[in-house]
Amino acid sequence: MSNFARSKGNLNALGPVLFGVAFLAPLIAQSFEAASLPVPLGLDPITFGLALGLSLGVIASLRGRWI
């Protein structure tokens, strides 16, 4: 297997995690700020968004699907 194919396989495996961190985390943080909702545990909105987005991405990566 070539290095390109191996790296593409690794990138596909990390896809849900990257999506969770790069897209969902800021979306979650902005949603909490826009709705003026209190963030659980007194965290910053982006910290909570990163934790939740990373968790959802890891779960999706392990299960192989989002739903």
Secondary structure, DSSP 8 states (H G I E B T S, - for coil): --HHHHHHHHHHHHHHHHHIIIIIHHHHHHHHHHTT---GGG--HHHHHHHHHHHHHHHHHHHTS--
